[in-house]
Amino acid sequence: VWETSDALTTKLLYGEAFRAPAFFELYGANNPVALGNPDLNPERLRSAELAFDWRPDADWQLAVNFYHWYIRDYIDFVSDAGQSTFTAQNVGRINGYGSEVELRHQFGPRLQWLVNYSYQHSRDENTDEPLGFAPTDQVYSRLSWEFREGWLLTPQVNWVGQRERASGDGRDPLSDYTIVDVALRKHFQDSLNLALVGRNLFNADIREPSRGPSPGQPFPSIQDDLPQQGRYVSLEVSLPW
């Protein structure tokens, strides 16, 4: 961590992690299709990140970071030759890079605005094709307004960009979508909290990607992806016990 100036902080980070195989990936035997493999190695990840945090005054903050990550021994279920089964194997080498930019501004003691943009690019090294599943671009913005003492209004917008398909999946990329949420919260002096929360107010058709077709399959098992929650409103009550 380097205090580059009174307003700028620079950070360089490096990390390593692993994911041990799940019990099913090791010992699954009763599933008619997917079989475990007790000889699996853990997935291993290495990541590096360069981050900048600029605060020219008490009301403004700009954070920018750039990152790169690499996974080896990625676990996936691989088709068994001449069989209809798939066995877990350490077959994957995946790498990716990206960046994030976040801007905050305090308009006053009771009003704050935040906007965040993220970009990521990932590839399967074995095929040099997109990894799929995750969006390349995403934008999030939130306004926090305490319009009266103890009352907080928080509208937010989240835009998720187009998601590419993984190698071997011939379906069209998943469309982008926009979610608009709003929350009205009231905090009482006795610590009772009430919240009226509306999610996906415009009832956007949100779908997360399903897995593509396995080798030998003409179509994926779930062809139209995974539909997510539509519009809903909830009332939340919380108090200390």
C-alpha positions in Angstrom: 0.0 0.0 0.0 1.5 3.3 -1.1 0.2 6.7 0.0 1.0 8.3 -3.4 -0.2 11.7 -2.3 -2.6 13.2 0.3 -5.5 12.4 -2.0 -4.3 9.2 -3.7 -3.7 5.7 -2.4 -2.2 2.9 -4.6 -2.4 -0.8 -3.8 -0.8 -3.8 -5.3 -2.3 -7.1 -4.3 -1.5 -10.8 -4.9 -3.5 -13.8 -3.7 -3.7 -17.6 -4.0 -6.6 -19.8 -3.2 -8.0 -23.3 -3.8 -11.3 -25.1 -3.9 -11.3 -28.7 -2.7 -13.5 -31.0 -4.8 -17.1 -31.4 -3.5 -18.1 -34.7 -2.0 -20.3 -35.5 -5.1 -17.4 -34.7 -7.4 -15.2 -37.2 -5.5 -17.6 -40.0 -4.7 -20.8 -39.6 -6.7 -21.8 -43.1 -7.8 -25.6 -43.4 -7.8 -26.3 -40.6 -10.3 -27.2 -42.2 -13.7 -25.1 -39.7 -15.6 -22.6 -37.8 -13.5 -19.9 -39.9 -11.7 -17.4 -38.9 -9.1 -13.6 -39.3 -9.2 -11.7 -39.8 -6.0 -8.4 -38.9 -7.7 -9.3 -35.2 -8.3 -7.0 -32.4 -7.3 -8.2 -29.1 -5.8 -8.8 -26.2 -8.2 -6.1 -23.6 -7.7 -6.3 -19.9 -8.4 -3.8 -17.1 -8.5 -4.8 -13.4 -8.8 -3.1 -10.0 -9.0 -4.7 -6.6 -8.7 -3.6 -3.0 -9.0 -6.0 -0.5 -7.3 -6.2 3.3 -7.0 -8.3 5.2 -4.5 -8.6 9.0 -5.1 -10.3 11.3 -2.6 -9.8 14.9 -3.6 -12.1 16.1 -0.8 -14.6 14.8 1.7 -17.4 14.7 -0.9 -15.8 12.8 -3.8 -14.2 9.4 -4.1 -13.0 7.6 -7.2 -11.8 4.0 -7.1 -10.2 2.2 -10.0 -8.8 -1.3 -10.1 -7.3 -3.7 -12.7 -7.1 -7.4 -12.1 -5.9 -10.7 -13.7 -6.6 -14.2 -12.5 -5.7 -17.8 -13.5 -7.3 -21.1 -12.5 -5.7 -24.5 -13.1 -7.0 -28.0 -12.5 -10.6 -26.6 -13.1 -13.1 -29.4 -12.4 -15.6 -30.4 -15.0 -17.6 -33.5 -15.9 -16.2 -35.1 -19.1 -17.9 -37.6 -21.3 -16.7 -41.1 -20.9 -15.7 -42.7 -24.2 -18.5 -45.1 -25.5 -20.6 -44.5 -22.5 -23.6 -42.2 -21.6 -21.9 -41.1 -18.4 -19.7 -38.2 -17.4 -16.9 -38.3 -14.9 -15.4 -35.4 -13.0 -11.9 -34.5 -14.2 -9.3 -31.8 -13.7 -9.4 -30.6 -17.3 -9.6 -26.8 -17.2 -7.2 -24.0 -17.4 -9.0 -20.7 -17.3 -7.7 -17.1 -17.2 -9.4 -13.8 -17.1 -8.8 -10.1 -16.6 -10.9 -7.0 -16.0 -11.4 -3.7 -14.3 -13.8 -1.8 -12.1 -14.5 1.9 -11.7 -16.6 3.3 -8.8 -17.5 6.9 -8.2 -19.2 8.2 -5.0 -20.4 11.8 -4.3 -21.8 13.1 -1.1 -24.2 15.9 -2.1 -24.9 16.8 1.5 -25.3 15.2 4.9 -28.3 13.2 3.7 -27.8 12.5 0.0 -25.2 10.2 -1.5 -24.9 8.9 -5.1 -22.8 5.9 -6.2 -22.2 4.5 -9.7 -20.1 1.5 -10.5 -18.9 0.0 -13.9 -17.2 -3.4 -14.2 -15.6 -5.2 -17.1 -14.4 -8.8 -17.3 -13.0 -11.0 -20.0 -12.4 -14.7 -19.4 -11.2 -17.6 -21.7 -10.9 -21.3 -21.5 -7.2 -21.9 -22.4 -8.0 -25.4 -23.8 -10.3 -24.0 -26.5 -9.4 -20.3 -26.6 -13.1 -19.7 -26.4 -15.2 -17.6 -24.0 -15.9 -19.2 -20.7 -19.5 -18.0 -20.9 -22.0 -17.5 -18.0 -20.7 -14.1 -16.7 -21.5 -10.8 -18.4 -18.6 -8.7 -20.0 -20.1 -5.4 -18.9 -22.2 -4.4 -15.9 -23.3 -1.0 -14.5 -24.8 -0.3 -11.1 -26.1 3.0 -9.7 -27.7 3.8 -6.3 -29.0 7.0 -4.6 -29.4 7.1 -0.8 -31.6 9.9 0.4 -32.5 10.5 4.0 -35.4 12.9 3.2 -36.5 13.1 6.9 -35.0 12.1 10.1 -35.1 8.3 10.3 -36.5 7.9 6.8 -34.3 6.6 4.0 -35.2 6.2 0.3 -32.9 4.1 -1.8 -33.6 3.7 -5.6 -31.1 1.6 -7.6 -30.6 0.5 -11.2 -28.5 -2.5 -12.2 -27.7 -3.2 -15.9 -26.2 -6.5 -16.9 -24.8 -6.8 -20.4 -24.9 -9.5 -23.0 -23.5 -12.9 -21.9 -21.5 -15.0 -24.4 -22.0 -18.8 -24.6 -19.3 -21.2 -23.6 -17.5 -23.3 -26.2 -19.7 -25.8 -27.9 -22.9 -24.0 -27.1 -24.5 -22.8 -30.3 -27.3 -20.9 -28.7 -27.5 -17.1 -29.2 -25.9 -15.0 -26.5 -28.1 -14.1 -23.6 -29.7 -10.6 -23.9 -28.8 -7.8 -21.5 -31.3 -6.7 -18.9 -32.0 -3.8 -16.5 -33.4 -4.1 -13.0 -34.9 -1.2 -11.1 -35.4 -1.6 -7.4 -36.5 0.9 -4.7 -36.5 0.6 -0.9 -38.2 2.9 1.7 -36.8 2.3 5.2 -37.8 3.8 8.6 -35.7 3.6 11.7 -37.4 4.2 15.0 -35.6 5.3 18.2 -36.3 2.1 19.9 -34.3 0.2 17.1 -37.4 -1.0 15.4 -36.8 -1.0 11.6 -39.4 -1.1 8.9 -38.7 -1.5 5.1 -40.9 -1.5 2.1 -38.9 -3.0 -0.8 -39.8 -3.3 -4.4 -37.6 -5.5 -6.6 -37.5 -5.6 -10.4 -40.3 -3.0 -10.6 -40.6 -3.1 -14.4 -40.8 -6.9 -14.4 -37.8 -7.4 -16.6 -37.4 -10.9 -18.1 -34.2 -12.0 -16.3 -32.5 -15.2 -17.2 -29.2 -16.7 -16.1 -27.4 -19.0 -18.4 -27.9 -22.8 -18.2 -25.1 -25.2 -19.0 -24.6 -25.9 -22.7 -25.1 -29.3 -24.4 -22.8 -32.1 -23.2 -20.7 -34.0 -25.8 -23.1 -36.1 -27.9 -26.1 -34.0 -27.0 -27.8 -31.9 -29.8 -29.4 -29.5 -27.2 -28.7 -28.6 -23.6 -30.8 -30.2 -20.9 -32.3 -26.7 -20.0 -32.6 -25.0 -23.3 -34.3 -21.7 -22.4 -31.9 -20.9 -19.5 -32.9 -20.2 -15.9 -35.7 -17.7 -15.3 -35.2 -15.4 -12.3 -37.6 -13.6 -9.9 -40.0 -11.1 -11.6 -41.6 -8.1 -9.9 -42.2 -8.4 -6.2 -42.8 -6.2 -3.2 -42.0 -7.1 0.4 -42.5 -5.6 3.8 -39.6 -6.2 6.3 -39.7 -5.7 10.0 -36.7 -6.1 12.3 -36.1 -5.4 16.0 -33.5 -6.4 18.6 -34.2 -9.6 20.5 
